[in-house]
Structure formats: structure tokens, C-alpha cells
Amino acid sequence: MGFLDNAKDAAEATGKKIGEFVDDTKERISDKADELHAEADVKKAEADVKHAEANRDATEAKNEYKEDLRN
């Protein structure tokens, strides 16, 4: 029985190790997805800021032009 017990223990240890590997891989994928999502949020926010700045600059230019016409 010693050989069979050793084989059983080895198979259980291998199964446990494979399970841990799968869990770790799932966690790494989830972490990477979170990272990519956060990066996309930052890029969107930066684009929104640029759009707001361009809108502000255009409004200032329009108002300056209108003020020059009034003078």
C-alpha cells in the first residue's frame, strides 16, 4: 500500500498546485483588467479636460472679438 499512498499523495499535491495556479492566473487577469480600466478612465478624463480647455479658449476668443467690436 505504500506505493499507492505515495501516488495518491502526489496526485493530491499536484491537483492542489494546479488549483492554486488557476486561482493565481484568474487573479492576475482580474488585476490586469482593473489596471486597463483605470488607465482608460484616466485617458477619458484627460480628453475631457482638453475638450473643456478648448471650449474655454474658444469662448474667451469669441468674447474678446465681441468686445473689440463694441469699441
FIKOLZA-1660 file (N, C-alpha, C; in steps of 0.1 Angstrom, whole numbers, plus 5000, padded with zeros to 4 digits):
% residues 71
   i   px   py   pz ch aa at
   1 5008 4988 5000  A  M  N
   1 5000 5000 5000  A  M CA
   1 5008 5013 5000  A  M  C
   2 5021 5012 5004  A  G  N
   2 5029 5024 5004  A  G CA
   2 5030 5031 4991  A  G  C
   3 5032 5023 4980  A  F  N
   3 5033 5029 4967  A  F CA
   3 5020 5036 4963  A  F  C
   4 5009 5030 4966  A  L  N
   4 4996 5036 4962  A  L CA
   4 4994 5049 4970  A  L  C
   5 4997 5048 4983  A  D  N
   5 4995 5060 4992  A  D CA
   5 5004 5072 4987  A  D  C
   6 5016 5068 4983  A  N  N
   6 5025 5079 4978  A  N CA
   6 5020 5085 4965  A  N  C
   7 5015 5076 4956  A  A  N
   7 5010 5081 4944  A  A CA
   7 4997 5090 4946  A  A  C
   8 4989 5085 4956  A  K  N
   8 4977 5093 4959  A  K CA
   8 4981 5107 4964  A  K  C
   9 4990 5107 4974  A  D  N
   9 4995 5120 4979  A  D CA
   9 5001 5129 4969  A  D  C
  10 5009 5123 4959  A  A  N
  10 5015 5131 4949  A  A CA
  10 5004 5136 4940  A  A  C
  11 4994 5128 4937  A  A  N
  11 4983 5133 4928  A  A CA
  11 4975 5144 4935  A  A  C
  12 4972 5143 4948  A  E  N
  12 4965 5153 4955  A  E CA
  12 4974 5166 4956  A  E  C
  13 4986 5165 4958  A  A  N
  13 4995 5177 4958  A  A CA
  13 4996 5184 4945  A  A  C
  14 4996 5176 4934  A  T  N
  14 4996 5181 4921  A  T CA
  14 4983 5188 4918  A  T  C
  15 4972 5182 4922  A  G  N
  15 4959 5188 4920  A  G CA
  15 4958 5201 4927  A  G  C
  16 4963 5201 4939  A  K  N
  16 4962 5214 4947  A  K CA
  16 4971 5225 4941  A  K  C
  17 4982 5221 4936  A  K  N
  17 4991 5230 4930  A  K CA
  17 4985 5236 4917  A  K  C
  18 4979 5227 4909  A  I  N
  18 4972 5232 4897  A  I CA
  18 4960 5241 4900  A  I  C
  19 4953 5238 4911  A  G  N
  19 4942 5247 4915  A  G CA
  19 4947 5261 4919  A  G  C
  20 4958 5261 4927  A  E  N
  20 4964 5274 4931  A  E CA
  20 4969 5281 4919  A  E  C
  21 4975 5275 4909  A  F  N
  21 4979 5281 4897  A  F CA
  21 4968 5288 4889  A  F  C
  22 4956 5280 4888  A  V  N
  22 4945 5286 4882  A  V CA
  22 4939 5298 4889  A  V  C
  23 4938 5297 4902  A  D  N
  23 4933 5308 4910  A  D CA
  23 4942 5320 4909  A  D  C
  24 4956 5318 4909  A  D  N
  24 4965 5329 4907  A  D CA
  24 4964 5335 4894  A  D  C
  25 4962 5327 4883  A  T  N
  25 4961 5332 4870  A  T CA
  25 4948 5340 4868  A  T  C
  26 4937 5336 4874  A  K  N
  26 4924 5343 4874  A  K CA
  26 4926 5357 4881  A  K  C
  27 4933 5357 4892  A  E  N
  27 4935 5369 4899  A  E CA
  27 4944 5379 4891  A  E  C
  28 4954 5374 4885  A  R  N
  28 4963 5382 4877  A  R CA
  28 4955 5388 4865  A  R  C
  29 4947 5380 4859  A  I  N
  29 4938 5386 4848  A  I CA
  29 4929 5396 4853  A  I  C
  30 4923 5394 4864  A  S  N
  30 4914 5404 4870  A  S CA
  30 4921 5417 4874  A  S  C
  31 4933 5415 4879  A  D  N
  31 4941 5427 4883  A  D CA
  31 4945 5435 4870  A  D  C
  32 4949 5428 4859  A  K  N
  32 4952 5435 4847  A  K CA
  32 4940 5442 4841  A  K  C
  33 4928 5435 4842  A  A  N
  33 4916 5442 4837  A  A CA
  33 4913 5454 4844  A  A  C
  34 4915 5454 4858  A  D  N
  34 4913 5466 4866  A  D CA
  34 4922 5477 4862  A  D  C
  35 4935 5473 4860  A  E  N
  35 4945 5483 4856  A  E CA
  35 4942 5489 4843  A  E  C
  36 4938 5481 4833  A  L  N
  36 4934 5487 4820  A  L CA
  36 4922 5496 4821  A  L  C
  37 4912 5492 4829  A  H  N
  37 4900 5500 4831  A  H CA
  37 4904 5514 4837  A  H  C
  38 4912 5513 4847  A  A  N
  38 4917 5526 4854  A  A CA
  38 4924 5535 4844  A  A  C
  39 4933 5529 4836  A  E  N
  39 4940 5537 4826  A  E CA
  39 4931 5543 4816  A  E  C
  40 4920 5535 4812  A  A  N
  40 4911 5541 4802  A  A CA
  40 4903 5553 4809  A  A  C
  41 4900 5552 4821  A  D  N
  41 4893 5563 4829  A  D CA
  41 4902 5575 4829  A  D  C
  42 4915 5573 4831  A  V  N
  42 4924 5585 4831  A  V CA
  42 4925 5591 4818  A  V  C
  43 4926 5583 4807  A  K  N
  43 4927 5589 4793  A  K CA
  43 4914 5596 4790  A  K  C
  44 4902 5591 4794  A  K  N
  44 4890 5598 4791  A  K CA
  44 4889 5611 4799  A  K  C
  45 4894 5611 4811  A  A  N
  45 4894 5623 4819  A  A CA
  45 4903 5634 4813  A  A  C
  46 4915 5629 4808  A  E  N
  46 4924 5638 4802  A  E CA
  46 4918 5644 4789  A  E  C
  47 4911 5636 4782  A  A  N
  47 4904 5641 4769  A  A CA
  47 4893 5651 4773  A  A  C
  48 4886 5648 4784  A  D  N
  48 4875 5657 4788  A  D CA
  48 4881 5671 4792  A  D  C
  49 4893 5670 4799  A  V  N
  49 4899 5683 4803  A  V CA
  49 4904 5691 4791  A  V  C
  50 4910 5684 4781  A  K  N
  50 4914 5691 4769  A  K CA
  50 4902 5697 4762  A  K  C
  51 4891 5690 4761  A  H  N
  51 4879 5695 4755  A  H CA
  51 4874 5707 4762  A  H  C
  52 4874 5707 4775  A  A  N
  52 4869 5718 4783  A  A CA
  52 4878 5730 4782  A  A  C
  53 4891 5728 4781  A  E  N
  53 4901 5739 4779  A  E CA
  53 4899 5745 4765  A  E  C
  54 4897 5737 4755  A  A  N
  54 4895 5742 4742  A  A CA
  54 4882 5750 4741  A  A  C
  55 4871 5745 4748  A  N  N
  55 4859 5752 4748  A  N CA
  55 4861 5766 4756  A  N  C
  56 4868 5766 4767  A  R  N
  56 4871 5778 4774  A  R CA
  56 4879 5788 4765  A  R  C
  57 4889 5783 4758  A  D  N
  57 4897 5792 4750  A  D CA
  57 4889 5798 4739  A  D  C
  58 4880 5790 4733  A  A  N
  58 4871 5794 4722  A  A CA
  58 4862 5805 4727  A  A  C
  59 4856 5803 4739  A  T  N
  59 4847 5812 4744  A  T CA
  59 4854 5826 4748  A  T  C
  60 4866 5825 4753  A  E  N
  60 4874 5837 4756  A  E CA
  60 4877 5844 4743  A  E  C
  61 4881 5837 4733  A  A  N
  61 4884 5844 4720  A  A CA
  61 4871 5850 4714  A  A  C
  62 4860 5844 4715  A  K  N
  62 4847 5849 4710  A  K CA
  62 4844 5862 4717  A  K  C
  63 4845 5861 4731  A  N  N
  63 4842 5873 4739  A  N CA
  63 4851 5885 4736  A  N  C
  64 4864 5882 4735  A  E  N
  64 4873 5892 4732  A  E CA
  64 4870 5899 4718  A  E  C
  65 4867 5891 4708  A  Y  N
  65 4863 5896 4695  A  Y CA
  65 4851 5905 4696  A  Y  C
  66 4841 5900 4703  A  K  N
  66 4828 5908 4705  A  K CA
  66 4831 5921 4712  A  K  C
  67 4840 5921 4722  A  E  N
  67 4844 5933 4730  A  E CA
  67 4851 5942 4720  A  E  C
  68 4860 5937 4712  A  D  N
  68 4867 5946 4702  A  D CA
  68 4857 5953 4693  A  D  C
  69 4846 5946 4689  A  L  N
  69 4836 5951 4680  A  L CA
  69 4829 5963 4687  A  L  C
  70 4827 5961 4700  A  R  N
  70 4819 5971 4708  A  R CA
  70 4827 5984 4709  A  R  C
  71 4840 5984 4708  A  N  N
  71 4849 5995 4710  A  N CA
  71 4851 6003 4697  A  N  C
% end
